[in-house]
Amino acid sequence: MNFNTKLIHAGVSRDNITGAVNVPIYQASTYAQTKLGGHPEYEYSRTGNPTRRAVEELIKDLEGGTAGFAFASGSAAIHNVFSLFSTGDHIIVGNDVYGGTFRLINTVLKRQGLSFTVVDTRNLAEVKAAIRPNTKAIYLETPTNPLMQITDITAITELGKAEKLLTVVDNTFATPYIQQPLKLGADIVLHSASKYLGGHSDLVAGLVVVKGQRLGERIGYLQNAIGGILGPQDSWLLQRGIKTLAVRMQAHEKNTQKIFEFLKENKDIAKIYYPGDPMAKDFKIVKKQMNGFGGMISFELKKGLSIQRFIEGLQIITLAESLGAVESLIEVPAVMTHGAIPEKIRLKNGISNELIRLSVGIEQVEDLLSDLRQALAKAK
Ligand SMILES: *Cc1c(COP(=O)(O)O)cnc(C)c1O
């Protein structure tokens, strides 16, 4: 089955009891048992629920893994994965990962006895040098947020295998439509499904897919023990969103390409960060491991232009955190998503005060272009 067909028909795509062409919302906490001491497929909804199971089977098939798991948020999914590790374990983390991941690491996981080394995962020597006897995993994102940095997933997973480390990839920005890290050797892939997979800014959810039976059992055990599961309503909504992933991603990509060309030609733009920029030094890796360039683009206005007048002057593109939805969303990382990072570190990592991140939606692109054009005029 081709990927675009899998989106509609893989996993559990219909109700086995009634034949309903969508899996219904099984709004139940518990299930009648016919035999004392038997172990029916469903016994309690924290452990398993048919609506959640359907979306878990679907993401498993889309990422090409052994088992899939759905959580109440991307952050809950990340926490569940880090719960594989124990006091004394050490983990290597990419330096441009999601801000909430750093918050979880610095204010929760370190208190519980895990230690971390933050590195630029694009630099294999730097990753290698960070490995200690107690290192258990490498955790990364590619492309990163908001600078669209690209890490060679195959190179990292080869190193991980040689050193007996798990490789964990947050695949939120690319989605399995564009990039499938398990096929490149990763052990665990996870998502904030609140973004492209849900796709409509109406849902907070997280997904994890693992390769290997044993790892699947361990993550499943933790999902049940910790209990941060996705409820049946949101599981249903997520499966509904995923069905249109291909058509949405095609529209996101087409629009983003046009916006990239517009920005590139525009004298008011100082810098652009976009995986589809053929002049970027990581473009070779992009071509090797991604089936497209996605719908995220970041840029800087020329000095002297007012970011505030530009952003507040937009009429269609909406000022908001989050990304990956049908409507275009714009934000300024320095004062919004990345505001919690101390300025010195933020600037050192390349996230300037002028940086703007745009999640390109699927509106008619001419409307987005004229919105950008008129807002740039107001910025002067
Ligand atoms: C949003 C996001 C998360 C966190 O997910 P939530 O669903 O908001 O908890 C994790 N990783 C990336 C890359 C994200 O963009």
The ligand as an SDF file (V2000), in Angstrom:
LIG
                    3D

 15 15  0  0  0  0  0  0  0  0999 V2000
    4.8240   21.5080   20.1220 C   0  0  0  0  0  0  0  0  0  0  0  0
    6.0040   20.6190   20.1260 C   0  0  0  0  0  0  0  0  0  0  0  0
    6.2310   19.6930   21.1630 C   0  0  0  0  0  0  0  0  0  0  0  0
    5.3260   19.6130   22.3790 C   0  0  0  0  0  0  0  0  0  0  0  0
    4.0780   19.0890   22.0590 O   0  0  0  0  0  0  0  0  0  0  0  0
    2.7170   19.4530   22.8370 P   0  0  0  0  0  0  0  0  0  0  0  0
    1.6930   18.6820   22.0880 O   0  0  0  0  0  0  0  0  0  0  0  0
    2.5360   20.9380   22.7460 O   0  0  0  0  0  0  0  0  0  0  0  0
    2.8840   19.0110   24.2510 O   0  0  0  0  0  0  0  0  0  0  0  0
    7.3250   18.8500   21.0520 C   0  0  0  0  0  0  0  0  0  0  0  0
    8.1770   18.9160   20.0080 N   0  0  0  0  0  0  0  0  0  0  0  0
    7.9980   19.8090   19.0060 C   0  0  0  0  0  0  0  0  0  0  0  0
    8.9820   19.8450   17.8870 C   0  0  0  0  0  0  0  0  0  0  0  0
    6.9150   20.6850   19.0300 C   0  0  0  0  0  0  0  0  0  0  0  0
    6.7680   21.5710   18.0330 O   0  0  0  0  0  0  0  0  0  0  0  0
  1  2  1  0
  2  3  1  0
  2 14  2  0
  3  4  1  0
  3 10  2  0
  4  5  1  0
  5  6  1  0
  6  7  2  0
  6  8  1  0
  6  9  1  0
 10 11  1  0
 11 12  2  0
 12 13  1  0
 12 14  1  0
 14 15  1  0
M  END
$$$$
